[in-house]
Amino acid sequence: MNIYCWPPDVRVLVFDIDMTLYNNQEYLDTQIRLLLQRMADHQGISFTQVSKQVAQVKADFAMENDGRNLSLGNVFAVLGVDTATSARWREELFHPEDFLIEDEKLQSTLKILIQKFKLAAVTNNSTKIGKRTLAALGVEAFFDPVIGLDISGKSKPTMIPFEMVAKHHKVSFQQMVSIGDRFDVDLELPLKNGMGAILVSGVEEVYEIPEIIGKGRRGGRVKGRKGEGEEG
């Protein structure tokens, strides 16, 4: 875990969902495979051809942007698939209930955090899939609001969903902390806009957050970025 910044007056914790609040590589791989196959069907080309297209777009972006990662939603936008279509595909294809089960330790962790903070969730999946994922984990009731690709209209990295969370809870960016598994996608822009940021490698590190912030271990800015994570 890297705590890049913890502002002095934190009111809201904004969690990414996929590969942050759960660890399930099979589900992640399935999401990617299903989306690439739907893109292949949409374009009338092979899965292999689409995979090469996606890899090329990501490589070009990384070369032009200091090695940064491009989310799959933004890759699809480059390839001509708009946000609404991307969100609809996810709703049609993804079934988090087939891969995830209730996480009692996560439930206990969030029960502690919600005593001091409001909790929100921002995902590059559709809002319905985000909520179904949280429900499968048994934690949907902790999060308000849940903002997905279809509501924000743009895939992270973007400040749009964080602006929505700030407006919903009537707080400033300086009173919010973004928590996610990818620096480029989940944390870099929030940091630049005055938010706090915590990089986690998965749900096991989310379990540690109450103890760490309870001890006042705020951490400092850490060099480097994590490029992989949720499919979005």
N, C-alpha and C positions, 0 to 999 in steps of 0.2 A: 504494500500500500504506500502511495505517495500522497501526502497532504501538501498540495502546492500552496494553498492559501486558505486561512480560516479567518474571515472578517470578525470584528469585535462584537457585532450585534446580529447574529444569525437568527433568522426567524423561520426560513423555509429550506428544506432539503429536497433537491430535485434529482430523482433517480432515473437513470437509464434502466431499461428492463432486460433485454436479451443479453445473456452472458455477463450480466451484472447482478441481477437478483436470482439467477439460477446458473448452474453449469450443466450443460447437456450438449456435448459435441455432436451427437447423432442428430438432434433436433436442428442445430445450426446448419449442419451439412445438408439436411433434408430441405430446409428453407432455401438454401442457395441452389440446390439441384432443381427444385420445383420451379423457382423463378427463372432460371436459365432455360429450362425446357419450355416454359410458357413463352419466353422471349423468342426462342427458336421457332415455335409454332407460329407466333405472331409474324415473324419475318419470313417464314417459309424456308428456313435453312436448317442445318444440322445443329445438334447440341454442341458438337466440337467447334463449329464455326462461331457460334455465339460465345463460347468460352474464350476463344481467341480474341474476339472483339472486346469483350470485357477486360481481359488481361491487358490489351493494348491501350485502352482508355485509361486504365489505372496506371500503367507504366508511363504514359505521356503526362498525366497529371502529376505524378510523383517527380518526374524529371523537371517539370516547370515550376514546382512548388516545394522545393527543398525537401523532397522525400515524403511529403505528406500523403496520407491515405485518402482515397475517395470512396464514400459510401456507395453501396450498390444502387440505392435509390437515385443518387446523383449520376452514377454511370448510366443507368437506364435513361435518365433525362438527356444525357449527351447523345444517346442512341435513338432518341425520338419518342420515348414513352413518357407521357406526361404524368404528373403526380397523382391525379385522380385514377388513372388506369393502373398505375403501380400499386396504389392502395387497394383497389378492387381485386387485383390479382392475388394479393396477400390474403384478403378475406376469403377468397374462393379456395385457395390452396392449402393454407396452414391450419393445423389442428394441434394446438399446444397440449390439449387434454390427452392426446395419445402418447405424449413423451414426459409430461411433468406430473408430479404429485405434490400434495401439501407438504410444506416445509415448516415444521413446528419451531425449529430454531430461528428461522427468519421471522416467523410470527412473533416470537418472544423478543427478538431484536427490535422490531418495529414498534412493539408495545412500549418499549423503553424510550425510543426516540420520539414517539408521538406525544409523550408527556411534556416535552420541551419545544418541539418543532412541528410545524405543519409539514406534511409530506406530499409531494407531487411526483408524477411520473411523466417522462417525455420519451417517446420512442419513434424510431424510423419505421416501425410497422404501422399498420392501420390502427386506429383507436380501438375498434372492436377486437382485434387480435391482441392488442396490449391488455385490454381488460380481461379477455379470456385467459391470457397467460397469468395475470395476477390472480384470477379466480382459481385457476388450477393449482397455484401455489398456496392458496388460502389466505391471500393478503390484499385482495381488492379493496376491502373496506378501509384500509389505512390511507389510501391515496386519493387526493382531490386537489386539482383535477388530474385526469389522465389525458394527455394530448398526443395524438398520433399524426402520421403523415397526412391524412385526409383533412385534419383540422388546421394544422400549421400551413399546409400548402407547399411545404418545402422540406426536403430531407436535411437533417443535420449534416454538417455544421451550419447552423443558422441561429440567430437570436430570437426568431419569431416565437417559438413555443415558450421560451423563457420570458419573453415580454408578456405573453398570455398568462403565465403563472404569476408573474409579478402583479399584473392588473387584478387577477382573481383574488389574490391575498392582500392586495393593497400594501405592497412592500417595494423597496428599491432593489436593484441588482446587488447592491452592497450588503443586503440582508439575506442573500440567497447563496447556497452552495450546490454546485453540480457534482454528481457522483456517477462515474461511469467507467467502462473498461477500455475506452480508447481515447487517448489524449487528443488527437487531431479532430475527432468527431464530436466528443462529448465535453471536452474541457477547454480547449484552446481559446475559442471565442468567448465563452463565459469569463475566463480569466482576464482577457483583454477588456472586457466591459465591466470589470469591478467585482465580479462574483468570486466566491471561494470555489475551490475545486479539489476533489479527491479522486485519485486514480486507483481502482481496485482491479485485481486479477480475476475476480469472481466472487460468488456469494460468501465464500469462507472469509474473505476480508471484510465484507459487509457486516458479518457477525461481530467483528472486532470494533466497529465504529463507536458504539456507546462507551466502551471502556477507554478507548484512546482519547476521545474528546472529553470524557469525564475526568481524565487525569491531566487535561490541559496540554496534551501533546499535539501542538498545532502544526509542527513540522515547518518546512521551508520550501522554497522553490527548488525543484529538482530538474536537472537537465535531462533531455531525452524525451522520447514519445513512444507510445505503444501503437502499432499500426493495425493490429487485427482485433477482432472482437465480434460483436453482433453482426448479423448478415446485412442489416440496413445500411 
